[in-house]
Every structure is written in C-alpha cells, then in structure tokens.
C-alpha cells in the first residue's frame, strides 16, 4: 500500500508543471465562461480550503525560504479568487442563485440581516486593508531594502570564514546561494504584497457593483419591489463578499506571517510557546496582577480570577519543569563526563597538519580583526586568487592563529607544520624601502624588508610623506605581510601541490576536456606521476595553468618514458612559448651561455639511478663551476639571471645550482620559441683557476 502511494505521488509530481499551467488557464477561462452553481460551490469550498492550508503552512515553516514559491502562489490565489468573484457576480445578476455556499454566508453567517452583513463585511475589509495588508506591505518593503543593503557585508563575512578555515568551499557556495535567494524572495514579496492590497479594493468595488446591479435588475427586469430587491441582492452580495474576503483575510494573514519570520529559527507555534511562556516568574507576576483586577469595583470578578488561576498553574508547572530539566541535564552531564573519562583519548585530531598557516603575535591581531579595521583576510583572498591566475595553483585555506609565545610584533609562516618564513611588523608605522633612488635620509628604525631582504626603515605617520619625497617606497604593514606571504607561496608552491590538489585540478579540467584526462589517467600515468611533473614545473617557477598542453604532452611522451624528470623536460619544451616569454625584457631574451668544456663535464657526470637522475662530479670542479657562474653573473648585469644550455644537461645543471644559486634560471635551446629574439651577453668560461 505504501509503495502504491509513493508511485502515485511520483506520477503526480512528474507532470506537476503541466497541472499548474492547466490550472492557470482554467482560472482565466472562468472569467469568461459561465459556471453552474454546483461547480461554483465546489470551487468556493476549494478556495477556502486552499487559503486555510496556506495559512497553516506559513505557521509551520522554520524560515521564509522554506516556502520560496509564496510570491507566485499569492498571485495565483488572488487571480483564482477574482475569477470566482466574476463567476458569482454573473450568477447573482443573471439568475439570483449563486449557489448554496454564498446563500449560507448571506443567511446563516449574518443572521439574515443585510445591515449586519454589511457591517461585518466592512469590518473584514477594514481589518484586511488597513491593518494586515498595509502592515505586511511595509514589512516586506523594509525587509527587501535591508536585505539588499546587507548583502555585501554578509558575503564578506562568508569570505572571512572561508579564509580562516571555519567553513569549506561547498558551505561558502551554499551560504552565498542562500543570501541571493533571500534577497530575491523579499524583493518578490515586496511586489507581491501589492496583489493583496489590490484584491481588498477589488472586493469592495465588486460588492458595490453587485448591490447596484442587483437593485437595477431586480426592480427593472424582474418586477421586484424595492424592499424585496434590497433584501435578496444585499444578502447575496454580502454573502459573496464574505466568501471572498474570508479566504483573502487568511491569505493576507499568511503574507504577514511569512514576511515577519526573518529572525525565527523554528515554526511559529514553537517560537510562541518557547518565548512567551519561557519565564515562570513573568507568568506568576501576570497572574497576581490579573487577580487584583478582579477585585476592582465594577469589573466582573470570576473571569479575572479564572484567568489568574490558569496563569498561576501554568507558571507553577513551568517552574517544576525547569527544575526537572536542570536536574536531568546535570545527571546527563555527569554521565557523559564519566563515559569520556573511561574512553581512550582520541589523538587523531592532533595528527592533522595544516597545509599552510600564519601565526601572529598579539600586537598584530588588529591587522586580521575586521572589527578593528584589519583587512588582512581580504588580502589573503586576493593572494589565493592571484596564485590561481598566475601559477595555476589552488592554494589551500590559510589558517591564521595568534601565538602568545611569539614576540608581540612577530609573525611566522608554516607549511605542513614547519616554519618557512618569519618577520616582524610595527603596527601604526610604515615600511620605507630603499630601491636605489633615495636622495636624503629620513628618521626611522632600520630593518630589513622580509620578502626580498632590502634595506628599509620603519617610519611613523609624521615622517611618511617625507620618506616618499626622499625616494623611498612606502607601504603599510598589511602590504608587507601580504607580499612576504605571496613570495613564500611562490617559493614553496611545489610543496603545496599534493595528490588531492592534483585530482581537484584534473576533475575540474575533465568537465571541459574529458578526452585529455581519460587518455592519460590511469592508462598511461598515475596521479602521483602527474603530480611529480607538476611539482618539477612549480619548483622552477613555471606556471601550470596551461594544464591542457601539459597533459597532452604527457600523453604523447608517456609511452616512451615514465621518468618524471624526462617527462618534465618534454613538457617544458611543449610550454616553450610560455616559458621564454616569461623572461623577456624589451622583447629580447638576454642570456648567458655555457662553454663547451663545461657542458661536456656536466654531461659526463650524469647518472641514472632507480631514484632518478643524479650528477656526480668532483667537488673541486663543482666549486669552480659555482665560482665561474658567480663571476659571469656579476660581470654581466642581466634583467633575469638566465643561462642557456643544451637540453641534455639542463636538468642536471639546475640540480647542481638550485641550492647554491637558487635564483638562477636554467633554460634549454628547445625551450626558446622561434619568434623570440635571443641575445647572448656572455659565456661561463672553462678556466683552470679557482
């Protein structure tokens, strides 16, 4: 039985869009074609039931977005109600028999007295139009305005939580989507509330039309006396108005409830009971005051004493319930503490290491605290975006922690729990760096710029302009920290690229280029082998953003060799245009070359082991190589420290020099694009002198 109910529900929901379209079309047709009285009774009963259902739904939702379709539903129900008004008006004026429901409202509800009916109808209209509709319209307007104004702040808060590691990327996307949906909902409700206002006005006009038209038809066409026409058509018109206004009042109430639920977390019933009857002292005080009112001369005693008794009993019951709850919570807490004490300590959380983290002294907290004007979180977001654009690297979330063991003005950058950089900042000062164009000295505290080791001064606000005029480059402490952090990420990008990050890159690429990924992985290379190639590129500062070319080159060369070093060289040749253009100066690539003797000596020292390529040379020969390279770089001032060698020894020379001369850029002839103009400034010569 349950399975049949589920299958029926699935069949109904499958064509739900078609049902809604047919319903709207039928509503429009009802305004044109006459309806029989029995069908009108069914539709009027359905209108009342639907309005009651909507009211109950709005009272039980936890937040407005749980019924995000409400603005459209409000329009459809208003149109349905107006079409019923048109159909009932047609029957009232043509036949004088609009059905049993309208007659029942005109006779039973208002007691057969048309004056009473008119008064009740006008009261309902005033309640709906002047109180509920007007209030809901104003609340919707203010909610829409403040929701839109608060959007930038909420989005910045989400970015801050994401950068600090409190939420994940998926949670951030979900929260942004919720903010956008909330803004759209309140904007729609601001406009949809006008439908309710117009419906109330239309109800008054339709009732007046029914009255005047009924008098004219009853007296002029059906020969009724004035008293008979007044009695018959007034009762029918009032009954029709009440049948329409009661559902309209329910819908208006639902509208008011849904737009005033912005600060709630539970349904209306739970909020009312938990917030109105939460404090037994308040209920007890109210019971005493109500009992005193019962003894005021002229007021009835029994009603007030009865209400006071009920309030007092409720206060007593709530007081006992709270005491019982406190005792139970204490017992549960003691049991939980005993169970935790018996359980073995979980050390899993202690083993987790953050990919990259920033520890700061307590004096630097204002730099990251938004309430104190700090913008470091925004700068970190920009750093992650910049690294994604320039390196093609998805930088993990950077954890920021305060460390009381550090000096107050110090900071430390760690990668995988190991310190890789540190520095000191002076808050409320500026760092003035000497870039070579300083014309005069400026008073300040001597220091070193942490990212590049330049001579610098910490100057206060009063000397900032003087330092700028003197030729110093002046930056604030957050910019110093952001620059240092960016350089650390660049230097250690290969360490931040793990297998999980590679898989994330491949999954993103697979959506657009599935053939490239499917051909390479796992048939030709594993994710770990691709990771090693990408790490080799990042280690030498080559961006991996052009992932399509990298994977296509790997797919071409993987059948020949699976050695990561050789594959890296093939990929670098595939990225020749990108690599050679990275180091252009005035459209010219200025380089040093290596003498033939040095190339032969390095080539002879290359060995291939199970751990990859290794270079074995006489240590004295290596020291001579370092000396000659240093002399050549000092003698020839190049825009970039580039040495151009044959492809066979490029990787070997880089391995030899990456510790002693880490900034040396080693390029092979195959990595120079054909459209690049190369200028050889000098040669690293072979000499017998050390």
C-alpha positions as CSV (number, residue, x, y, z in Angstrom):
1,X,0.0,0.0,0.0
2,X,2.8,2.3,0.9
3,X,4.6,1.6,-2.4
4,X,1.5,2.3,-4.4
5,X,1.1,5.6,-2.6
6,X,4.7,6.6,-3.4
7,X,4.4,5.6,-7.0
8,X,1.2,7.6,-7.3
9,X,2.9,10.6,-5.8
10,X,5.8,10.2,-8.2
11,X,3.4,10.1,-11.2
12,X,1.6,13.2,-10.0
13,X,4.9,15.2,-9.4
14,X,6.2,14.1,-12.8
15,X,3.5,16.2,-14.5
16,X,3.2,19.0,-11.8
17,X,4.4,21.7,-14.2
18,X,1.6,20.7,-16.7
19,X,-1.0,20.7,-13.9
20,X,-0.1,24.2,-12.8
21,X,-0.3,25.5,-16.4
22,X,-3.7,23.9,-16.9
23,X,-4.9,25.4,-13.6
24,X,-3.9,28.9,-14.5
25,X,-5.5,28.5,-18.0
26,X,-8.8,27.3,-16.3
27,X,-8.7,30.3,-13.9
28,X,-8.6,32.7,-16.9
29,X,-11.4,30.7,-18.7
30,X,-13.6,31.0,-15.6
31,X,-13.7,34.8,-16.0
32,X,-15.2,34.4,-19.5
33,X,-17.4,31.2,-19.4
34,X,-20.4,30.9,-17.0
35,X,-20.2,28.2,-14.3
36,X,-23.0,26.0,-13.0
37,X,-23.9,26.6,-9.4
38,X,-22.7,23.2,-8.1
39,X,-19.3,23.7,-9.7
40,X,-19.1,27.2,-8.2
41,X,-19.8,25.7,-4.8
42,X,-17.0,23.2,-5.2
43,X,-14.6,25.9,-6.3
44,X,-15.6,28.3,-3.4
45,X,-15.0,25.4,-0.9
46,X,-11.7,24.7,-2.6
47,X,-10.7,28.4,-2.3
48,X,-11.5,28.4,1.4
49,X,-9.6,25.1,2.0
50,X,-6.6,26.3,0.0
51,X,-6.4,29.6,1.9
52,X,-6.5,27.7,5.2
53,X,-3.9,25.3,4.0
54,X,-1.5,28.1,3.1
55,X,-2.0,29.8,6.5
56,X,-1.2,26.5,8.3
57,X,1.9,26.0,6.1
58,X,3.3,29.5,6.8
59,X,2.8,29.0,10.5
60,X,4.8,25.8,10.5
61,X,7.8,26.8,8.3
62,X,11.1,27.4,10.1
63,X,12.3,30.2,7.7
64,X,10.8,32.1,4.8
65,X,12.9,30.3,2.2
66,X,11.1,27.0,3.1
67,X,8.2,28.4,1.1
68,X,10.1,30.4,-1.5
69,X,7.2,29.9,-4.0
70,X,4.9,32.0,-1.8
71,X,5.0,35.2,-4.0
72,X,3.9,33.3,-7.1
73,X,1.4,31.3,-5.0
74,X,0.0,34.7,-3.8
75,X,-0.5,35.8,-7.4
76,X,-2.3,32.6,-8.4
77,X,-4.6,32.5,-5.4
78,X,-5.5,36.2,-5.9
79,X,-6.3,35.5,-9.6
80,X,-8.3,32.4,-8.6
81,X,-10.3,34.4,-6.0
82,X,-11.1,37.2,-8.5
83,X,-12.2,34.7,-11.2
84,X,-14.6,33.3,-8.6
85,X,-15.9,36.8,-7.9
86,X,-16.6,37.3,-11.6
87,X,-18.4,33.9,-11.8
88,X,-20.5,34.5,-8.7
89,X,-21.4,38.1,-9.9
90,X,-22.6,36.7,-13.2
91,X,-24.9,34.2,-11.4
92,X,-26.2,36.7,-8.9
93,X,-27.1,39.2,-11.6
94,X,-28.4,36.6,-14.2
95,X,-30.3,34.0,-12.1
96,X,-30.2,35.3,-8.5
97,X,-29.0,31.8,-7.5
98,X,-25.2,31.8,-7.0
99,X,-25.1,28.5,-5.1
100,X,-25.6,27.2,-1.6
101,X,-22.3,28.5,-0.1
102,X,-23.0,32.1,-0.9
103,X,-26.6,31.8,0.3
104,X,-25.4,30.2,3.5
105,X,-23.0,33.0,4.2
106,X,-25.7,35.6,3.4
107,X,-28.3,33.9,5.6
108,X,-26.7,31.9,8.3
109,X,-23.5,33.7,8.9
110,X,-25.0,37.2,9.1
111,X,-28.3,36.0,10.5
112,X,-30.4,37.0,7.5
113,X,-29.9,40.7,8.4
114,X,-28.4,42.6,5.5
115,X,-27.4,45.5,7.7
116,X,-25.4,43.2,10.0
117,X,-23.9,41.6,6.9
118,X,-22.8,44.9,5.5
119,X,-21.2,45.9,8.8
120,X,-19.4,42.5,9.2
121,X,-18.2,42.8,5.6
122,X,-16.9,46.3,6.1
123,X,-15.1,45.3,9.3
124,X,-13.4,42.4,7.5
125,X,-12.4,44.8,4.7
126,X,-11.0,47.3,7.1
127,X,-9.1,44.7,9.0
128,X,-7.6,43.2,5.9
129,X,-6.9,46.5,4.0
130,X,-5.9,48.9,6.8
131,X,-4.2,46.5,9.3
132,X,-2.9,43.3,7.9
133,X,-2.3,44.2,4.2
134,X,-0.8,47.6,5.0
135,X,1.5,46.2,7.7
136,X,2.6,43.3,5.6
137,X,3.4,45.6,2.6
138,X,5.5,47.9,4.8
139,X,7.4,44.9,6.4
140,X,8.1,43.4,3.0
141,X,9.3,46.7,1.7
142,X,11.7,47.3,4.7
143,X,12.8,43.7,4.6
144,X,13.7,43.9,0.9
145,X,15.6,47.1,1.4
146,X,17.6,45.9,4.4
147,X,18.3,42.5,2.8
148,X,19.8,44.1,-0.3
149,X,21.8,46.6,1.8
150,X,23.2,43.7,4.0
151,X,24.3,41.5,1.1
152,X,27.8,42.9,0.7
153,X,28.5,42.6,4.4
154,X,27.2,39.0,4.5
155,X,29.3,38.0,1.5
156,X,32.4,39.5,3.1
157,X,31.6,37.6,6.3
158,X,31.4,34.3,4.3
159,X,34.8,35.1,2.6
160,X,36.3,35.8,6.0
161,X,35.0,32.5,7.4
162,X,36.3,30.7,4.4
163,X,39.8,32.2,4.6
164,X,40.0,31.4,8.3
165,X,39.0,27.8,7.7
166,X,35.7,27.9,9.6
167,X,33.8,26.7,6.6
168,X,34.5,24.8,3.4
169,X,34.2,25.9,-0.2
170,X,30.9,24.0,-0.5
171,X,29.5,25.6,2.6
172,X,30.5,29.1,1.3
173,X,28.8,28.5,-2.0
174,X,25.7,27.3,-0.2
175,X,25.6,30.4,2.0
176,X,26.1,32.7,-0.9
177,X,23.2,31.0,-2.7
178,X,21.0,31.4,0.4
179,X,21.8,35.1,0.6
180,X,20.9,35.6,-3.1
181,X,17.7,33.6,-2.7
182,X,16.8,35.6,0.4
183,X,17.2,38.8,-1.4
184,X,15.2,37.6,-4.4
185,X,12.4,36.3,-2.1
186,X,12.0,39.6,-0.1
187,X,12.2,41.6,-3.4
188,X,9.4,39.4,-4.8
189,X,7.3,39.7,-1.6
190,X,7.6,43.5,-1.8
191,X,5.9,43.4,-5.1
192,X,3.5,40.5,-4.4
193,X,2.1,42.3,-1.4
194,X,0.6,44.8,-3.8
195,X,-1.7,42.0,-5.1
196,X,-3.3,41.6,-1.6
197,X,-3.9,45.3,-1.4
198,X,-5.5,45.4,-4.8
199,X,-7.6,42.4,-4.0
200,X,-9.1,44.1,-1.0
201,X,-10.0,47.2,-3.1
202,X,-11.5,44.9,-5.8
203,X,-13.6,43.2,-3.2
204,X,-15.3,46.4,-2.1
205,X,-15.9,47.5,-5.7
206,X,-17.3,44.1,-6.7
207,X,-19.7,44.1,-3.7
208,X,-20.9,47.6,-4.6
209,X,-21.4,46.5,-8.3
210,X,-23.4,43.5,-7.1
211,X,-25.6,45.7,-4.9
212,X,-26.3,48.4,-7.6
213,X,-26.6,45.9,-10.4
214,X,-28.9,43.7,-8.3
215,X,-31.2,46.6,-7.5
216,X,-31.4,47.6,-11.1
217,X,-32.1,44.1,-12.4
218,X,-34.5,43.1,-9.6
219,X,-36.6,46.3,-9.9
220,X,-36.3,47.0,-13.6
221,X,-36.3,43.4,-15.1
222,X,-37.8,41.1,-12.5
223,X,-40.5,43.4,-11.2
224,X,-39.4,43.1,-7.5
225,X,-40.4,45.8,-5.0
226,X,-37.6,47.9,-3.6
227,X,-37.7,46.1,-0.3
228,X,-37.6,42.6,-1.9
229,X,-34.7,43.6,-4.2
230,X,-32.8,45.2,-1.3
231,X,-33.2,42.1,0.9
232,X,-32.4,39.5,-1.8
233,X,-29.5,41.1,-3.5
234,X,-28.0,42.7,-0.4
235,X,-27.8,39.3,1.3
236,X,-26.4,37.6,-1.9
237,X,-23.9,40.4,-2.4
238,X,-22.8,40.4,1.2
239,X,-22.6,36.6,1.2
240,X,-20.5,36.7,-1.9
241,X,-18.2,39.4,-0.4
242,X,-17.8,37.3,2.8
243,X,-17.0,34.2,0.9
244,X,-14.3,36.1,-0.9
245,X,-13.0,38.2,2.0
246,X,-12.6,35.4,4.5
247,X,-10.1,33.5,2.2
248,X,-8.5,36.8,1.3
249,X,-8.1,37.5,5.1
250,X,-6.4,34.1,5.6
251,X,-4.0,34.8,2.7
252,X,-3.2,38.3,4.0
253,X,-2.5,36.9,7.4
254,X,-0.2,34.2,5.9
255,X,1.6,37.0,4.0
256,X,2.1,39.0,7.2
257,X,3.4,35.9,9.0
258,X,5.9,34.9,6.2
259,X,7.5,38.4,6.0
260,X,7.8,38.8,9.7
261,X,9.6,35.4,10.2
262,X,13.1,36.7,9.3
263,X,14.6,36.4,12.7
264,X,13.0,33.0,13.6
265,X,14.6,29.6,13.6
266,X,11.6,27.4,14.4
267,X,8.0,27.3,13.4
268,X,5.5,29.9,14.7
269,X,4.0,27.6,17.4
270,X,7.4,26.6,18.8
271,X,8.6,30.2,18.9
272,X,5.4,31.4,20.6
273,X,5.4,28.8,23.3
274,X,9.1,28.9,23.9
275,X,9.3,32.7,24.0
276,X,6.0,33.8,25.6
277,X,6.0,31.1,28.3
278,X,9.7,30.7,28.9
279,X,9.9,32.5,32.2
280,X,7.6,31.3,35.1
281,X,8.4,34.4,37.1
282,X,6.7,36.6,34.4
283,X,3.7,34.4,34.3
284,X,3.4,34.4,38.1
285,X,3.6,38.2,38.2
286,X,1.0,38.4,35.4
287,X,-1.3,36.0,37.4
288,X,-1.1,38.2,40.5
289,X,-1.9,41.4,38.6
290,X,-4.8,39.8,36.8
291,X,-6.2,38.6,40.2
292,X,-6.0,42.1,41.6
293,X,-8.0,43.4,38.6
294,X,-10.8,41.0,39.6
295,X,-11.3,42.9,42.8
296,X,-11.6,46.4,41.2
297,X,-15.1,47.7,41.8
298,X,-17.3,47.4,38.7
299,X,-15.3,44.7,37.0
300,X,-16.5,41.1,36.9
301,X,-14.6,39.1,39.4
302,X,-14.9,35.5,38.2
303,X,-13.4,35.9,34.6
304,X,-10.3,37.6,36.0
305,X,-9.9,35.1,38.8
306,X,-10.3,32.2,36.4
307,X,-7.6,33.6,34.1
308,X,-5.3,34.4,37.0
309,X,-5.7,30.8,38.3
310,X,-4.8,29.3,34.9
311,X,-1.8,31.6,34.6
312,X,-0.7,30.7,38.1
313,X,-1.0,27.0,37.4
314,X,0.9,27.3,34.2
315,X,3.7,29.3,36.0
316,X,3.9,26.6,38.7
317,X,4.1,23.8,36.0
318,X,6.8,25.6,34.1
319,X,8.8,26.2,37.3
320,X,8.7,22.5,38.1
321,X,9.5,21.5,34.5
322,X,12.6,23.8,34.5
323,X,13.8,22.3,37.8
324,X,13.4,18.8,36.4
325,X,15.2,19.8,33.2
326,X,18.2,21.3,35.2
327,X,18.5,18.1,37.3
328,X,18.3,15.9,34.2
329,X,20.9,17.9,32.4
330,X,23.2,17.7,35.4
331,X,22.8,13.9,35.5
332,X,23.4,13.6,31.8
333,X,26.5,15.8,32.0
334,X,27.9,13.8,34.9
335,X,27.3,10.5,33.0
336,X,28.9,12.0,29.9
337,X,32.0,13.1,31.9
338,X,32.3,9.6,33.3
339,X,32.0,8.0,29.9
340,X,34.5,10.4,28.4
341,X,36.9,9.6,31.3
342,X,36.6,5.8,30.6
343,X,37.1,6.2,26.8
344,X,40.7,6.1,25.4
345,X,41.9,9.6,24.4
346,X,41.4,10.3,20.7
347,X,44.7,11.6,19.2
348,X,43.5,11.7,15.5
349,X,42.9,15.5,15.6
350,X,46.4,16.0,17.0
351,X,47.9,14.3,13.9
352,X,46.4,16.7,11.4
353,X,48.7,19.3,10.0
354,X,47.6,22.4,8.1
355,X,49.0,22.9,4.6
356,X,49.8,26.5,5.3
357,X,49.3,28.6,8.4
358,X,50.1,32.0,9.6
359,X,50.9,32.6,13.3
360,X,50.9,36.2,14.6
361,X,51.9,37.9,17.9
362,X,49.1,39.6,19.9
363,X,50.2,43.1,18.7
364,X,49.4,42.1,15.1
365,X,45.8,40.9,15.9
366,X,44.3,44.3,14.7
367,X,45.7,43.5,11.2
368,X,43.3,40.5,10.9
369,X,40.4,41.6,13.0
370,X,37.8,43.3,10.8
371,X,36.1,44.9,13.9
372,X,39.4,46.9,14.4
373,X,39.7,47.8,10.7
374,X,42.0,45.0,9.7
375,X,41.8,43.9,6.0
376,X,44.3,41.0,6.1
377,X,41.6,38.4,5.4
378,X,40.6,40.3,2.2
379,X,44.3,40.5,1.2
380,X,44.7,36.7,1.7
381,X,41.7,36.1,-0.5
382,X,43.4,38.2,-3.2
383,X,46.6,36.3,-2.8
384,X,44.8,33.0,-3.4
385,X,43.1,34.3,-6.5
386,X,46.4,35.8,-7.7
387,X,48.2,32.5,-7.3
388,X,45.4,30.7,-9.1
389,X,45.7,33.1,-12.0
390,X,49.5,33.3,-12.2
391,X,50.6,29.8,-11.2
392,X,47.5,27.7,-11.8
393,X,47.8,26.6,-8.2
394,X,44.8,26.2,-5.9
395,X,46.3,27.5,-2.7
396,X,44.8,25.7,0.4
397,X,42.9,27.7,3.0
398,X,45.5,29.7,5.1
399,X,44.9,29.2,8.8
400,X,45.5,32.3,10.9
401,X,46.3,31.8,14.6
402,X,47.5,34.0,17.4
403,X,50.6,32.7,19.2
404,X,51.4,34.1,22.6
405,X,54.8,32.5,22.6
406,X,55.9,34.8,19.7
407,X,57.1,38.3,20.2
408,X,54.1,40.7,20.1
409,X,55.1,42.1,16.7
410,X,56.4,38.9,15.1
411,X,54.8,36.5,12.7
412,X,55.7,33.1,11.4
413,X,54.6,31.3,8.2
414,X,54.5,27.5,8.4
415,X,54.0,24.9,5.6
416,X,52.9,21.5,6.8
417,X,53.7,22.5,10.3
418,X,57.3,23.6,9.6
419,X,58.4,27.2,9.7
420,X,59.5,28.5,6.3
421,X,59.4,32.3,6.9
422,X,59.1,34.9,9.7
423,X,59.3,38.6,10.2
424,X,58.4,41.5,12.4
425,X,55.9,44.3,11.8
426,X,55.4,47.6,13.6
427,X,51.7,48.4,13.7
428,X,51.0,52.2,13.2
429,X,54.2,52.5,11.3
430,X,55.1,52.3,7.6
431,X,58.0,50.4,5.9
432,X,60.1,52.7,3.8
433,X,62.3,50.7,1.4
434,X,65.4,51.9,-0.4
435,X,65.0,50.9,-4.0
436,X,68.1,52.8,-5.1
437,X,66.7,56.3,-5.7
438,X,66.9,57.8,-2.2
439,X,68.0,61.4,-2.1
440,X,68.1,62.1,1.6
441,X,68.0,60.3,5.0
442,X,64.8,60.0,6.9
443,X,64.5,59.3,10.7
444,X,63.3,55.8,11.3
445,X,64.1,52.4,12.8
446,X,66.5,50.4,10.5
447,X,65.3,46.9,9.4
448,X,65.2,44.5,6.5
449,X,62.2,44.0,4.2
450,X,61.3,40.4,4.9
451,X,60.3,39.2,1.4
452,X,63.4,40.3,-0.5
453,X,65.9,41.4,2.2
454,X,66.1,45.1,1.1
455,X,67.3,47.8,3.4
456,X,64.4,49.6,4.9
457,X,63.2,51.8,7.7
458,X,60.1,51.8,9.9
459,X,58.8,55.4,9.9
460,X,55.8,56.7,11.7
461,X,52.9,58.6,10.2
462,X,54.5,62.0,10.7
463,X,57.5,61.0,8.5
464,X,55.6,59.1,5.8
465,X,55.4,62.0,3.3
466,X,59.0,63.0,3.9
467,X,60.1,59.4,3.1
468,X,58.0,59.4,-0.1
469,X,59.5,62.7,-1.2
470,X,63.0,61.3,-0.4
471,X,62.6,58.5,-2.9
472,X,61.6,55.6,-0.5
473,X,58.9,53.1,-1.5
474,X,56.5,53.3,1.5
475,X,54.0,50.5,2.3
476,X,51.8,49.7,5.3
477,X,52.3,46.6,7.5
478,X,49.5,44.5,5.9
479,X,51.1,45.0,2.5
480,X,54.5,43.9,3.8
481,X,52.9,40.8,5.3
482,X,50.9,40.1,2.1
483,X,54.0,40.5,-0.1
484,X,56.1,38.2,2.1
485,X,53.3,35.6,2.2
486,X,52.9,35.7,-1.6
487,X,56.7,35.1,-2.1
488,X,56.7,32.2,0.3
489,X,53.8,30.6,-1.6
490,X,55.6,31.1,-4.8
491,X,58.8,29.6,-3.5
492,X,57.1,26.6,-1.9
493,X,54.3,26.1,-4.5
494,X,55.5,22.6,-5.3
495,X,55.1,21.6,-1.6
496,X,51.5,22.8,-1.6
497,X,50.6,20.6,-4.6
498,X,49.6,17.3,-3.2
499,X,47.8,14.4,-4.9
500,X,44.4,15.6,-3.7
501,X,45.1,19.1,-5.2
502,X,46.1,17.4,-8.5
503,X,42.9,15.4,-8.5
504,X,40.9,18.5,-7.9
505,X,42.6,20.2,-10.9
506,X,42.0,17.1,-13.1
507,X,38.4,16.9,-12.1
508,X,37.8,20.5,-13.0
509,X,39.6,20.1,-16.3
510,X,37.7,16.9,-17.1
511,X,34.4,18.8,-17.3
512,X,35.7,20.7,-20.4
513,X,38.3,18.3,-21.8
514,X,37.3,14.8,-20.8
515,X,39.3,13.1,-23.7
516,X,42.6,14.5,-22.5
517,X,42.2,13.3,-18.9
518,X,40.7,9.9,-19.8
519,X,43.5,9.1,-22.2
520,X,46.3,9.9,-19.7
521,X,44.9,8.7,-16.4
522,X,45.1,5.9,-15.3
523,X,46.0,4.2,-18.6
524,X,49.4,5.9,-19.1
525,X,50.3,7.7,-15.8
526,X,49.1,7.7,-12.3
527,X,48.0,10.8,-10.4
528,X,51.3,10.6,-8.4
529,X,53.4,10.7,-11.6
530,X,51.5,13.7,-12.9
531,X,52.0,15.3,-9.5
532,X,55.8,14.9,-9.7
533,X,55.9,16.5,-13.2
534,X,53.7,19.5,-12.0
535,X,55.9,19.8,-8.9
536,X,59.0,20.0,-11.0
537,X,57.5,22.8,-13.0
538,X,56.4,24.8,-10.0
539,X,59.8,24.3,-8.3
540,X,61.4,26.3,-11.1
541,X,58.6,28.9,-11.2
542,X,56.8,27.6,-14.4
543,X,53.0,28.1,-14.1
544,X,50.8,25.0,-14.5
545,X,47.7,26.9,-15.5
546,X,48.0,25.7,-19.2
547,X,47.1,22.2,-17.9
548,X,45.7,21.1,-21.3
549,X,49.1,21.4,-23.0
550,X,50.8,19.8,-20.1
551,X,48.6,16.7,-20.2
552,X,48.6,16.4,-23.9
553,X,52.4,16.4,-23.9
554,X,52.4,13.8,-21.1
555,X,50.0,11.7,-23.1
556,X,52.3,11.9,-26.2
557,X,55.5,11.1,-24.3
558,X,54.3,8.7,-21.6
559,X,54.5,5.6,-23.9
560,X,58.2,6.4,-24.4
561,X,59.2,7.0,-20.8
562,X,57.6,7.3,-17.4
563,X,60.6,9.0,-15.7
564,X,59.2,12.3,-14.2
565,X,62.5,14.2,-15.0
566,X,62.4,13.3,-18.7
567,X,58.6,14.0,-18.8
568,X,59.2,17.4,-17.2
569,X,61.7,18.3,-19.9
570,X,59.3,17.3,-22.6
571,X,56.6,19.4,-21.0
572,X,58.9,22.4,-20.7
573,X,59.5,22.1,-24.5
574,X,55.8,22.0,-25.0
575,X,55.5,25.2,-23.0
576,X,58.3,26.9,-24.9
577,X,56.4,30.0,-25.9
578,X,55.1,30.5,-22.3
579,X,58.5,29.9,-20.7
580,X,60.5,32.1,-23.0
581,X,58.1,35.0,-22.8
582,X,58.2,35.0,-19.0
583,X,61.7,36.5,-19.1
584,X,61.6,39.0,-22.0
585,X,63.0,42.5,-21.5
586,X,62.0,44.9,-24.2
587,X,61.1,41.9,-26.4
588,X,64.7,40.5,-26.1
589,X,65.7,37.4,-24.1
590,X,69.2,38.2,-22.6
591,X,71.1,35.1,-21.5
592,X,74.5,33.7,-20.6
593,X,75.8,30.6,-22.3
594,X,77.9,27.7,-21.0
595,X,81.2,26.8,-22.6
596,X,81.6,23.6,-24.5
597,X,84.0,22.2,-21.8
598,X,81.6,22.8,-19.0
599,X,78.7,21.1,-20.9
600,X,80.9,18.1,-21.6
601,X,81.9,17.9,-18.0
602,X,78.4,18.0,-16.7
603,X,77.1,15.5,-19.3
604,X,79.8,13.0,-18.3
605,X,78.7,13.3,-14.6
606,X,75.0,12.5,-15.3
607,X,74.0,9.1,-13.9
608,X,70.6,7.5,-14.0
609,X,69.6,5.6,-10.8
610,X,66.4,4.0,-9.5
611,X,65.7,7.3,-7.7
612,X,66.0,9.3,-10.9
613,X,68.8,11.4,-12.4
614,X,71.9,12.3,-10.3
615,X,75.0,14.3,-11.1
616,X,78.4,13.0,-9.8
617,X,81.3,15.4,-10.3
618,X,84.5,16.2,-8.5
619,X,83.6,18.6,-5.6
620,X,86.5,20.9,-6.7
621,X,85.1,21.0,-10.2
622,X,81.7,21.9,-8.8
623,X,83.2,24.7,-6.7
624,X,84.9,26.0,-9.9
625,X,81.5,26.0,-11.7
626,X,79.9,28.0,-8.9
627,X,82.8,30.5,-9.0
628,X,82.6,30.9,-12.8
629,X,78.8,31.3,-12.7
630,X,79.1,33.9,-10.0
631,X,81.8,35.8,-11.8
632,X,79.7,35.8,-15.1
633,X,76.6,37.0,-13.3
634,X,78.4,39.8,-11.6
635,X,80.2,40.9,-14.8
636,X,77.1,40.9,-17.0
637,X,74.1,42.6,-15.4
638,X,71.1,40.7,-16.9
639,X,67.4,41.6,-16.4
640,X,67.0,38.0,-15.3
641,X,69.8,35.6,-14.2
642,X,69.4,33.2,-17.2
643,X,71.8,30.7,-18.5
644,X,71.1,28.9,-21.8
645,X,72.4,25.3,-22.2
646,X,71.7,22.2,-24.3
647,X,68.6,20.1,-23.5
648,X,70.7,17.1,-22.3
649,X,72.2,18.9,-19.3
650,X,69.5,21.5,-18.4
651,X,68.0,19.4,-15.6
652,X,71.5,18.4,-14.3
653,X,72.7,22.0,-14.2
654,X,69.6,23.1,-12.3
655,X,70.1,20.3,-9.8
656,X,73.7,21.3,-9.3
657,X,72.9,25.0,-8.7
658,X,69.4,25.0,-7.0
659,X,71.0,25.2,-3.5
660,X,73.9,27.5,-4.1
661,X,72.4,29.8,-6.7
662,X,68.6,29.2,-6.2
663,X,67.5,32.2,-8.3
664,X,69.5,31.0,-11.4
665,X,67.1,30.3,-14.3
666,X,68.3,27.5,-16.5
667,X,66.8,27.2,-20.0
668,X,67.5,24.8,-22.8
669,X,67.6,25.7,-26.5
670,X,64.4,23.7,-27.1
671,X,62.5,25.9,-24.6
672,X,63.0,29.1,-26.7
673,X,60.2,29.9,-29.0
674,X,61.1,30.5,-32.7
675,X,59.7,34.0,-32.6
676,X,61.8,35.1,-29.6
677,X,65.0,37.2,-30.2
678,X,67.8,35.8,-28.1
679,X,70.9,37.9,-27.1
680,X,73.9,36.1,-25.6
681,X,75.5,38.6,-23.3
682,X,78.4,36.4,-22.1
683,X,79.7,32.9,-21.6
684,X,80.7,31.0,-18.5
685,X,84.2,30.0,-19.4
686,X,86.3,27.0,-18.5
687,X,89.4,28.0,-16.7
688,X,92.0,26.1,-14.6
689,X,92.0,28.8,-11.9
690,X,89.6,28.5,-9.0
